């Protein structure tokens, strides 16, 4: 399958936005933001699979992404000591 090199543009833009967002987070919290990003990345990959590649994610894909997003939510929103 031949894809247009123009598909590189949205990928590069999203990486740049992500890198800039990490620079806005306090240093001690950047690791958590990066870890939580992993869950969002998995979801985005499955959406790409569906929208661009035309393969519908199955129930196991959905379950796996849900588990990862739940993990990301735990990392981001769990109460922490001061």
C-alpha positions as CSV (number, residue, x, y, z in Angstrom):
1,X,0.0,0.0,0.0
2,X,1.4,3.4,-1.0
3,X,0.6,6.3,1.4
4,X,1.3,9.9,0.7
5,X,4.3,11.4,2.5
6,X,1.9,14.2,3.6
7,X,0.8,11.8,6.4
8,X,4.1,12.7,8.1
9,X,2.8,16.3,8.7
10,X,0.0,15.4,11.3
11,X,2.4,12.9,12.9
12,X,5.2,15.5,13.3
13,X,2.8,18.2,14.5
14,X,1.4,15.9,17.2
15,X,4.9,15.0,18.4
16,X,5.9,18.7,18.5
17,X,2.7,19.6,20.5
18,X,3.4,16.7,22.9
19,X,7.0,17.8,23.4
20,X,5.9,21.4,24.0
21,X,3.2,20.2,26.5
22,X,5.9,18.4,28.5
23,X,7.9,21.5,28.8
24,X,4.9,23.2,30.5
25,X,4.8,20.6,33.4
26,X,6.8,20.9,36.6
27,X,9.9,18.7,36.3
28,X,8.9,16.4,39.1
29,X,5.6,15.7,37.4
30,X,6.8,15.3,33.8
31,X,7.4,11.6,34.3
32,X,3.8,11.0,35.3
33,X,2.5,13.0,32.3
34,X,4.7,11.0,30.0
35,X,3.5,7.7,31.5
36,X,-0.2,8.8,31.2
37,X,0.5,9.7,27.6
38,X,1.1,6.0,26.9
39,X,-2.5,5.2,27.5
40,X,-3.7,8.1,25.2
41,X,-1.2,6.9,22.6
42,X,-2.6,3.4,22.6
43,X,-6.1,4.8,22.1
44,X,-4.9,7.1,19.3
45,X,-3.2,4.1,17.6
46,X,-6.5,2.1,17.6
47,X,-8.4,5.1,16.2
48,X,-5.8,5.4,13.5
49,X,-6.2,1.7,12.8
50,X,-9.9,2.2,12.3
51,X,-10.0,5.6,10.5
52,X,-7.0,5.3,8.2
53,X,-6.3,1.6,7.8
54,X,-10.0,0.5,7.8
55,X,-9.6,-2.2,10.4
56,X,-12.2,-2.1,13.1
57,X,-10.8,-2.7,16.6
58,X,-12.2,-5.8,18.2
59,X,-13.3,-6.3,21.7
60,X,-9.8,-7.2,22.9
61,X,-8.4,-4.0,21.4
62,X,-11.2,-2.1,23.2
63,X,-10.6,-3.9,26.5
64,X,-6.8,-3.3,26.3
65,X,-7.2,0.4,25.5
66,X,-9.7,0.8,28.3
67,X,-7.3,-0.8,30.8
68,X,-4.5,1.5,29.6
69,X,-6.7,4.6,29.9
70,X,-7.8,3.5,33.4
71,X,-4.1,3.1,34.3
72,X,-3.4,6.6,32.9
73,X,-6.3,8.0,35.0
74,X,-4.9,6.4,38.1
75,X,-1.4,7.9,37.4
76,X,-2.8,11.3,36.8
77,X,-5.6,11.7,39.3
78,X,-4.7,9.6,42.3
79,X,-4.3,11.6,45.5
80,X,-0.8,12.1,46.6
81,X,0.9,13.2,49.8
82,X,2.0,16.8,49.9
